[in-house]
Amino acid sequence: MTTWQRVSRQHPCPVCHRPDWCGVAADTGAVCCMRVQSDRPTGNGGWLHGGVVRACPPPRATPAMGYEPPDFNATLWWRTVRFVIKWNLMDSWSRRLGLPIDTLDVMGACTLGPMLAFPMYDGNGQICGIRTRNRDGTKRAVTGSRAGVFLSPHYDGDEPLVCEGPTDATAALALGFWSIGRPSCTGSERHVVDTCKRLGIKRVTICADADGPGIAGAKKLGDVLQAAKIGIRMVTPCGHKDLRDWFKAGATRAMVDAQWSQAEWRG
């Protein structure tokens, strides 16, 4: 199994020379670049350069096909805004949300004026919209967006954690999980199922927000995943409203694994 290493300011992408979002395969030196195109598109919206690897499978004909595209070029919009990202605003958002700036960066976050923006992906792994967050917590989408899910890049075979929203998905990534974030506690079930099928995922952990709607929405998603022959276990952020709050309170991967170790796998 190929191991991907994320680029950084110290070790930028060998193809586009940017310090963010791209990845390098540790064993082959192949590059998954999110900006420079090649004849080998990858399942996470980038392009493969160099060796042949398995961690970023190219899109293939699956039940995910047939999503209605956004009313604007969401991929171009996102890449353009990422090129002019304002790191001082990103740092401010990092402190406000209690999330590492590097992890927000890996999740594709960018600044749009005073707002924070995240790309949403359809079940094919294509950017289908842009979700924004204002400083007062108001969440909207760029006009013409389609609802999708928030994804960690470079799937490497780990069992995913499905949670609610881009900031919980970022917290999950900071804890060491490969994450799928739904835009709300309900909906986007098809995106989750098709993402799992596209990447060959056999089971997932669903982390429900600790409230009635969150738990009900997680149970509905669990039913849909089990019907699609994908195993699940249901968990909650121990004693906290959501996963981000638990992370801010000092949760570590070891703590999370210990709390969830007794959760029952189904399917």
C-alpha positions, 0 to 999 in steps of 0.5 A: 500500500502506497504511503502518501506524505502531504507537502508543506512549506518546507517540502513543497509540491515538486510539480506546482511548487506550492506548499499545500493540498498536494501529496507525494508517494513516499515509496515511488516518488509519484506526485498527486498534484491538485493544480497541474493537469496530467493525463491521469486524473485521480479520484480526489480531484487532482492529477498523478505525475510520475510513478503508478500508485494505488492510493488515489484511484482514478474515477471509474464507472460506478453508481456514483455517476449521474450527479447534477453539476454545479451552476459554475466551475466550482473546481476552478473557483476553488483553485483560483481562491486557493492561489490567493489565500490570506494566511493571516486570516487562516491563522485567525480562523484556526485560533477561532475554531481551535483547529490546526491551521495545517489541517484546515489547509489540508482539508482545502479551506480558503479565505473568501473575504472575512469568510472561511470556505471549504470545497464540497465533493460529489460521490465521484470525487468531483468538487460540486460546491463551496460551503462558507462560514461567517464569523458569527457561525452562519453557514451558506454556500456559494450561489450555484453550488450543489450539496456534497461532502467534505473529504480528507485527501489521499485515501490510504485504506484507513477506516473512515470517520463520518461526521457532521460539517467541515470543521468536525471533518477537520478535527477528525483529520487532526486526530488521525482519521480519514474523514468524510463530513456531511454538510448537516445531520441529514442528507448526502447519504448517497454521496457517502455511499458512492464515495465508499464504493468508489474507494472500496471502503467496507466499513465506517465509523459514524460520529453523531453530534450529541443531540436528538437531530444529530443522533437521528440523522446518524441512525438514518445514514447507518441504515442506508450504509448497511443496506449498501453492504457497508459495515458501521458502528455508531459513536458520539463525542464523549461528553461534548456537543461535537467532535470539534469541541472534544478536540478543543477540550484536549482529546487525543487519538488514544483517548478517542480509540479507548472511548469508542473501543466497545462500540458494536460493529454492524453489517 
